[in-house]
Amino acid sequence: MARTTLKCSPTTSIQQEARLVLMSKRDGGGAHAATLVFLLRSLVNTRAPLKRVRAEGPVYEMQQFEVVVTNPFMQDCEFSIQLLHEPAEPLPVKEPEESNKKGPKRKAAPPAAELSSQAAALKAKMFPAAFALDRSRLRLKQNGSEKVRVSFLPFWIGTHYCTLLLRDKDAGSFAYELVGEAGLPAPCLEAKGVVPLESAHHTFDLFIPWLNPPLEAAKRTFLERHPGAKDRDQ
């Protein structure tokens, strides 16, 4: 058995085929060995993000930033941009902690990553997606770059993922990943309590409005300024 090294340098993400032919060479008067033919196929992982861009801000407030998109292919391309509101690659699953305590065995709880994905899916049905772009197509020359404006308006606290999938009919596709961290919203009310110095404890009334003013303002911002409200495909 012998080993040989083959190098694959893809210039497109579209599957390519080649044949490796190994032919025997006559050496002396012996018989020829059989010719070996191998069919080679390339397989490019287009979902592995070439770039990961992070954003952060309070929930209910819209952030806008620019992402520089570079053409990785050796030809001019016209890309269609598809937004997938999910991580570019599966998130790592945390192993459940083992308990050393003795006692009756209990049914293992679902992994944290599974619960998190279920909660995110439920919230995605209730609220619009946080990320959106100002365009759906992009034309780039070979090795060319251009800025794309991204809007980030989160409606719930936590981590938001979005995969930018850029596809050209001749060259193939590649992906960027957007990761947004939404923190606590800005305070909508200020409550002051006057407490006597000698008193050990004191109670006062706190007014809680029926409506959530920051949420209502975020809804108006989404309808008026967010690209996702105008382009439902995003």
C-alpha positions as CSV (number, residue, x, y, z in Angstrom):
1,M,0.0,0.0,0.0
2,A,1.3,3.4,-0.9
3,R,0.1,6.9,0.0
4,T,-0.1,10.0,-2.2
5,T,-1.0,13.5,-1.3
6,L,-3.7,15.4,-3.2
7,K,-4.4,19.1,-2.9
8,C,-7.8,20.6,-3.5
9,S,-7.9,24.4,-3.8
10,P,-11.6,25.3,-4.7
11,T,-12.2,28.4,-6.7
12,T,-15.9,28.0,-6.5
13,S,-18.2,26.4,-4.0
14,I,-20.0,24.4,-6.7
15,Q,-19.1,20.7,-6.7
16,Q,-16.3,19.8,-9.1
17,E,-15.2,16.4,-10.4
18,A,-11.8,15.1,-11.6
19,R,-10.2,11.8,-12.3
20,L,-7.0,10.5,-10.9
21,V,-5.4,7.8,-13.2
22,L,-2.6,5.7,-11.9
23,M,-0.9,3.7,-14.8
24,S,1.9,1.3,-14.4
25,K,5.2,1.9,-16.2
26,R,7.0,-1.0,-17.9
27,D,10.2,-1.8,-16.1
28,G,12.0,-4.7,-17.6
29,G,10.1,-7.7,-19.0
30,G,7.5,-8.0,-16.3
31,A,3.8,-7.6,-17.0
32,H,1.9,-4.3,-16.6
33,A,0.0,-3.7,-13.3
34,A,-3.6,-2.9,-13.6
35,T,-4.5,0.8,-14.2
36,L,-6.4,2.4,-11.3
37,V,-8.9,5.2,-11.8
38,F,-10.3,7.3,-9.0
39,L,-13.2,9.7,-9.3
40,L,-12.6,12.8,-7.1
41,R,-15.4,15.1,-6.0
42,S,-15.0,18.4,-4.1
43,L,-17.3,19.3,-1.3
44,V,-17.1,22.8,0.1
45,N,-18.8,23.7,3.4
46,T,-20.6,26.8,2.4
47,R,-22.2,27.3,5.8
48,A,-18.9,27.8,7.6
49,P,-18.9,31.6,7.9
50,L,-16.0,33.5,6.3
51,K,-16.7,36.4,8.7
52,R,-18.4,36.7,12.0
53,V,-19.7,40.2,13.0
54,R,-21.0,41.0,16.5
55,A,-23.3,43.8,17.6
56,E,-24.8,44.6,21.0
57,G,-27.3,47.0,22.4
58,P,-30.4,47.3,24.7
59,V,-33.6,45.6,23.8
60,Y,-36.2,47.7,22.0
61,E,-33.6,50.0,20.5
62,M,-32.4,49.8,16.9
63,Q,-28.7,49.8,16.0
64,Q,-27.3,50.2,12.5
65,F,-23.9,49.2,11.4
66,E,-22.0,48.4,8.2
67,V,-20.5,45.0,7.1
68,V,-17.8,44.9,4.5
69,V,-18.6,42.1,2.1
70,T,-15.7,40.8,-0.1
71,N,-16.0,38.6,-3.1
72,P,-13.9,35.4,-2.4
73,F,-14.2,34.0,-5.9
74,M,-11.9,34.5,-8.9
75,Q,-14.5,36.1,-11.1
76,D,-17.1,38.9,-11.1
77,C,-20.3,37.9,-9.4
78,E,-23.8,39.0,-8.9
79,F,-25.0,37.7,-5.5
80,S,-28.5,37.2,-4.2
81,I,-28.6,37.7,-0.4
82,Q,-30.7,35.4,1.7
83,L,-31.1,35.9,5.5
84,L,-31.4,32.9,7.7
85,H,-32.3,33.8,11.2
86,E,-30.3,31.0,12.8
87,P,-26.6,30.3,13.5
88,A,-24.4,29.5,10.6
89,E,-23.3,26.3,12.2
90,P,-24.9,24.2,15.0
91,L,-24.2,25.5,18.5
92,P,-22.1,23.2,20.8
93,V,-24.2,21.1,23.1
94,K,-23.3,21.3,26.8
95,E,-23.0,18.0,28.5
96,P,-25.4,17.6,31.5
97,E,-23.7,17.7,34.9
98,E,-23.4,14.4,36.7
99,S,-24.6,14.2,40.3
100,N,-22.7,12.1,42.8
101,K,-25.6,12.1,45.3
102,K,-27.1,8.7,46.0
103,G,-30.8,8.2,45.5
104,P,-33.4,7.3,43.0
105,K,-32.4,8.1,39.4
106,R,-34.4,10.9,37.8
107,K,-35.1,11.4,34.2
108,A,-32.4,13.6,32.7
109,A,-33.4,17.1,31.9
110,P,-33.2,18.3,28.2
111,P,-29.8,19.9,27.3
112,A,-29.6,23.7,27.9
113,A,-28.9,24.3,24.2
114,E,-32.1,22.4,23.3
115,L,-34.2,24.5,25.7
116,S,-32.6,27.7,24.5
117,S,-33.3,26.9,20.9
118,Q,-36.9,26.1,21.7
119,A,-37.4,29.3,23.6
120,A,-35.8,31.3,20.7
121,A,-38.1,29.6,18.2
122,L,-41.2,30.5,20.3
123,K,-40.1,34.1,20.6
124,A,-39.3,34.2,16.8
125,K,-43.0,33.4,16.2
126,M,-44.2,36.2,18.5
127,F,-41.8,39.0,17.4
128,P,-40.2,40.0,14.1
129,A,-36.6,39.1,13.3
130,A,-34.0,41.4,14.8
131,F,-31.7,41.6,11.7
132,A,-32.4,43.0,8.3
133,L,-30.4,44.5,5.3
134,D,-30.9,47.5,3.1
135,R,-30.6,45.3,0.0
136,S,-31.2,41.8,-1.4
137,R,-28.7,41.8,-4.2
138,L,-25.0,42.7,-4.5
139,R,-22.7,42.9,-7.5
140,L,-19.0,42.6,-6.9
141,K,-16.0,42.4,-9.1
142,Q,-13.2,39.8,-8.5
143,N,-11.7,40.5,-5.1
144,G,-14.0,43.5,-4.8
145,S,-15.6,44.7,-1.6
146,E,-18.7,46.8,-0.7
147,K,-20.4,47.9,2.5
148,V,-23.8,46.6,3.4
149,R,-25.9,48.3,6.0
150,V,-27.4,46.1,8.7
151,S,-30.3,47.0,11.1
152,F,-30.5,45.3,14.5
153,L,-33.7,45.8,16.5
154,P,-34.2,43.1,19.2
155,F,-37.5,42.5,20.8
156,W,-36.3,40.1,23.5
157,I,-33.2,39.8,25.7
158,G,-30.6,37.3,24.7
159,T,-28.4,36.3,21.7
160,H,-29.7,36.7,18.2
161,Y,-28.2,34.9,15.2
162,C,-28.4,35.6,11.5
163,T,-26.7,34.0,8.6
164,L,-26.0,36.0,5.5
165,L,-26.0,33.5,2.6
166,L,-24.7,35.1,-0.6
167,R,-25.2,33.0,-3.8
168,D,-24.0,33.5,-7.4
169,K,-25.4,31.1,-10.0
170,D,-22.0,30.4,-11.5
171,A,-19.5,30.7,-8.7
172,G,-21.6,29.3,-5.8
173,S,-22.2,30.6,-2.3
174,F,-20.6,31.7,0.9
175,A,-21.8,32.8,4.3
176,Y,-21.3,35.5,6.9
177,E,-22.7,35.3,10.4
178,L,-24.2,38.1,12.5
179,V,-24.4,37.7,16.3
180,G,-26.4,40.3,18.3
181,E,-26.4,40.6,22.0
182,A,-29.5,42.3,23.4
183,G,-29.3,43.5,27.0
184,L,-31.7,45.1,29.4
185,P,-33.9,47.9,28.1
186,A,-33.4,51.5,29.3
187,P,-35.6,52.4,32.3
188,C,-39.0,53.7,31.3
189,L,-40.0,55.1,34.7
190,E,-38.2,56.5,37.7
191,A,-39.5,55.6,41.2
192,K,-38.4,57.5,44.3
193,G,-39.1,56.5,47.9
194,V,-38.7,58.9,50.8
195,V,-37.6,56.8,53.7
196,P,-37.2,58.2,57.3
197,L,-33.7,57.7,58.7
198,E,-34.9,56.1,61.9
199,S,-37.2,53.7,60.2
200,A,-36.0,50.1,59.7
201,H,-38.2,49.6,56.7
202,H,-40.6,51.6,54.6
203,T,-43.1,50.8,51.9
204,F,-44.4,53.0,49.1
205,D,-46.5,52.5,46.0
206,L,-44.9,51.8,42.7
207,F,-46.9,52.6,39.6
208,I,-46.7,50.0,36.9
209,P,-48.2,51.0,33.5
210,W,-50.5,48.6,31.7
211,L,-48.6,49.1,28.4
212,N,-44.9,48.8,27.9
213,P,-43.8,52.2,26.4
214,P,-40.4,51.0,25.1
215,L,-42.0,48.0,23.4
216,E,-44.6,50.2,21.7
217,A,-41.9,52.6,20.6
218,A,-39.9,49.7,19.2
219,K,-43.0,48.6,17.2
220,R,-43.3,52.0,15.6
221,T,-39.6,52.1,14.9
222,F,-39.8,48.7,13.2
223,L,-42.7,49.8,11.0
224,E,-41.2,53.1,10.0
225,R,-37.5,52.5,9.7
226,H,-36.6,48.8,9.9
227,P,-36.0,47.2,6.5
228,G,-37.6,44.0,7.6
229,A,-41.0,45.7,7.7
230,K,-40.7,46.6,4.0
231,D,-39.2,43.4,2.7
232,R,-41.1,40.4,4.1
233,D,-38.6,37.9,2.5
234,Q,-36.0,39.0,5.1
